[in-house]
């Protein structure tokens, strides 16, 4: 649960300091003094909305902190430490927001944050037995925890950058684009089709039943992207998701299903890498320093591209492994495919050919190898405990 707590702290920090643009401000006073003397107690519809958001944001912190600190076997720490952590984190982030142009520092936010932490502790106390039943030993029963991580990473990719849209005007504009936009985007359609076919296989691999209900629930993420800043779903995404679910239903029991998924993800690598499918007369310069383009771009765009690439390369390697290809061979196939694509991008307009993508594929292969080794070691450890 310590990892879960750290992840929750990361998400709260990320959301509180978004969009991560800072400026050097001369306050003239200590930030703590500014926080204690802040006056933003204006009761309005917007304040009530923010109040509920601030409470809900810290409920997972209180819950996960309670479960993490419970190992110390001291009730006062179980209950008090999560609330104190919520208070300290909230105060720290409020003071840091003094240097974020689009944010305000307000003591009015600290109080609901602390209340949310306390509510999280209360939820943990009420459902303690149920939460503690989700032990590591039960997670080991999942046939393939690596594919569970891939599924969660895919969902995170769909929800990136994890920051909600709360403007009514923006929502109306995004909804209009989603419902009114004419035309058919083949790249988006093909990507959604293959990814939702893969999602069905990932759900089946972790033992979820019935798969079609979970797929139907996950499809709601597409219209849900209307509420995510920087994401714009289109009709082709929804059509592709429907096509992918249909393909999974038709190929679920086929012995060629794994090969179809593997071929589909390799096709996506080529489709994404070779667009816009026309040549230019003067070649692009090939970049031999990895991650240069990402580091030179705006952080959110660079992070999104990195997350997208990691997902597609990871999914392609997993699909080939499920088709019976060894991890080393699958990694080399993906890396070689990316080398060929990057070489072709030298003559494609609007592309930045560089060595980053093959390196990412190799990094994913090494990470999966380490994950497999760790999993085998954990199984041997659990088997030894059972014998003893």
N, C-alpha and C positions, 0 to 999 in steps of 0.2 A: 504493500500500500504506500510505501515511501515514494515509489516511482509515480504512482497516481497523484500523490500530493504535489510532487514537483511539477508534474504536467499541468495540474490545475493552477498552480502559482504562475506557471509560464503563460497559460491562456489569459489569466486575469491581467497580468502585466502587459501582455501583448495588446489586449483590447483596451486597457486603460491609457496606454501611451500611443495608440494608433492615431495618426498615420506615421509616427516615428520621425517627425520633422521637428528639430529643436532649434532654438535661437538663444544667443547669449543675452540675458536680461540683467540689468543692474537694479536689483530690488531695493537696496538701501537698508533692508532689515533682514533678520534671520528668517529663512523659509518657515520654520516652526512658528515664529511669531505671526507671520502672515496667515498661516493656517488657523491659528487660534483666534485671530481677529477677523476672519473672513465673514462676510455677511451676504449670504445668498439664499435667504429664507423667504423666497417669493412663492407663495402658494398659488399654483395655476395648474392647468391640465398637463402642461409639459413637465412641471415639477412632480406631479403625482405619477406620471409615466416613468420618469427617471427614478423615482423612489422605488417602485416595484422592480425596475431593472437592477438597481444597486443591491437590493435585498437578494434577488434571485442569483446574481452574479457570485455572491459569496457563500451561498448554501453548499455547493460542492466542496468548497474549501473547508468549511466546518466538518462536513461529513468525512472527507478523506483524511483530514488531520486527526480526527478522533480515532479512526481505524489505525492510522500510522503510530500515534502516541500510545495506543492501548497496549503495545508490547511492554511498556515500562511498568505496567501493573500498579499504577498509582492513580486512583480515581480523580484526585484534584488536578492532575496533569491531563488526564483524558478529557476533562470538561473545560478546564481553564486555559490550557495551552492553545487549543484551536481558536478560542475567542481572542486571546492575546495576539496570536499570529495574524488573525484577521484585522485587528486594530493596527498592528505594526505595519502590515503590508498596505493597508488603506492609507494610513498617514504618509507613508513613504511615497506612494504613487501620487497622492494629492500634491505633495510638495514638489515632486519631479514635474508635475503638470504645469507648474509655474513657468517652465521653460518650453512648453509646447504651445505654439501660437493659437491653435484651435481649441485649447482646453482651458478650464478654469480650476482654481484651487478653492475648495469649499469644505468647511467642516460639516455642512449639511449632507455631504456624501459619505463621510466617515461613519456617522451614526447608523444609517441603514446597512452599510457594509458589515459593521460589527453585529447588527441584528441578524443579518443573513448567516454569518458564521455561527451564531448561537442557535439559529433554527436548524442549521446543518447538524450540529451536535445533538439536538433534540431528536431529529430524524434518525441519527445513528443509534441513539439510545433505545428508541422505540423498535427499530428493526435490526437490532444488534445481531440476533441469532441468524437472521436471513442473510445479512451482509457477511458475517463471518463464515457462512457455509461456502462462500465463493473463495475457496482456498486454492493454493497453488497446485495441490494434488489433483483437484477437480479440473483445473485448467489443463493438466497434463493428459487428461482423457480426450482432449480434442485431437483427432487424428493427425492434423497438420497445423500446428500453431503458426507456422510461417505463412500459410495462406490466409489465416485470420488477420495477421499483420498486414498483408497485402490488401485485403478487403477494407480494413480500417483506413489504410493509407489512401485508397481510391476514394472513399467517402470524404476524407479530409481534402483531397484534391478538388472534389466537386464543390466543397464549401469554402475553399480558400478565396479571399483572405480572412474569413471568419468574422467579419465585421458587418453588423446589420445596417440596412437602410431604414431609416425611420421617417424620412420625408415623404409626405403623401404625394407631393408633386412628382418626385423621382419615381415612386412606385407606379403612378399612373403612366408615366412616360415609358417605363420598362415593360409594363403590361401591354401597352399599345404596340410596342415593337414585337413583343412575343406573339400577339394575336393577329396583328395586321400585316407584318412583314411578308411580302410576296417573294417568290423564288424558292429554289431548292438548293441547299448547300450540301453537295455530295460529300465533302470531307467531314463535315460535322455529322452527317447521317451515318457514314461508314464507321466513324469513330464510336458513335453511340451504339451502333449495332454490335460491333465486336466487343466493346466493353461490357455491355449488358449480357451478352452471351457468356463472357468470362465471369461476370458476377454470379450468374446461375451456377457455374461450375465451382466457384469459390465457396458459395453457400453450401452446395452439396458436399464439398470436400471437408467442411468443418462439422458436418452432420446435422445441419439445420433442416427441419421438416415442418410443414411442407415448403419446398423452395419457392413455389409460385407466389405464396402469400408474402414472403419476405421480399421477393422481387417487386411485387406490386407496391409494397410500402416504400421501397427504395426509389421507385420511379417518381415519388412525390418530391424527391430532391430537385428534380428539374424545374418544376414551377416554383419550388422553394428558393431557387437561385434569384428570383425576383427580389428577395429580401436581403441578398448579399451584395455588399458594395463591390463594384467592379466586375460583377458577373452578369451576363445577359443571355438567358436561354432563348432559343428560337425554335420554331416548329419542327425543324429538321432534327433537333436533339430528341424531342418527344417521339417523333416517328421512328428514329433510329433505336430508341429504347424499346419501343413496342416490337420492332423487327428483331432486336436481339433477344427479347424474351420469347418470341415465337421460335426463333432458331434454336434456343436452348430446349424448349419443349419438344421440338421435332427431333433433335439430335441427342437428347439426354441418354437414351439407351443404345445409341449407335456405338459400335466399336471404333468408329472413326471420329468420334466427338473430340477427343484430345488432339488429334491431328488437325481437325478443322480449326480449333481454337488457336493452335500454334501457328498455322498458316495465316489466320486472321490477324494476329498481332504482328507478325513479320510484315504482312501487307500494310498495316497501319504505319509501321516505321518508314517504309518506302513512301507511302502516301503523304505523310507529314513532312518527310525530309526532302522530297522532290517537287513539292508545290513551289511555284505556280506553273510548273510543267512547260516552261518556255526558256529558250537559251538567250544569253546575252553575248555580244561580240567581244567586249573587253572583260577578261576574267577577274574574279574577286581575289583578294589577297588571302592566302591561307594562314590562319593563326596557329602558331605552334606553342603558344603559352596558354595552358588550360584556364578556363573560367574567366578569361579576360572580358568577353562580351557581357557576361552576367554582372561582373563587378563594376563595369563602366556604365551600366544601365541604372535607371531608377530602381530603388531597392524592391518595391513591391512587384514590378514587372519582372525583374531578375529572379526573385524568389518564386514567382508563379511558373516561369519557364523551367526553373530547376526542379520544382515539384512535379511538373508535367512530364519532364523527361525521365525522372526517376521512376515514376509510375509506369510509363509505357515500357521502359527497358526491363523493369522488374517483372511486369506482367508477361512480357515475351519470354523471358528466361523461365518463369514458372510454367507457362503453357508448354514449352518444349520439354521441360522435365516431366510434366504430367503425361506427355506423349511417349515417354520411355527413353528420352535422351538424357545422358548424364549431365551433371551440373557443369563440369568443366567444358564439355563439348557445347552445351547450350550457351554458355557465356561467350565462348569463342565465336559461335555462329552470330550472336547478336552484335558483338564487338566488330567482327569482320563486315557484317552488313552495314554498320554505321560508318566504318572506314570508307566503304564504297560510296555511301550516300554523301558523306562530307566531301569526298573527291569530286562528286558530280556537282555539288553546290558551288564549286568554283565558277561554273558557267551558268548559274541560275541567278536571276535578278532578285534583289532584296534579301539574300541569304548571307550568313556569316559562316563560311567554312572554317572549322577549327578542330583541334584534337580533343576537345572536351568530351564529346559524346562517347567515343570508344572508351575513354578512361572511366566515365561514369558506369558503363556496362561492366567493366572489369572490377570496379569497386563494389558494385552490387553482387557480382559473383563471389568475391572474397567474403563479403558480409554474410551471404547465404551459407557459405561453407562454414564460417565460424558459428552461425546459428545452428546448423546441423550438428556440429561437434558439441556445442553446449547442450543441445537437446539430448544427444546420446549420453553425455556425461550425467545429466540430471536423471535420466532413466536408470542408469546404473546405480546412482546414489539412492533413488527411491526403492529399487529392487533390493539393495543391501539393507535398507531400513526394514523392509517387509520381512526379509529373512531373519533379521535379528529379533 
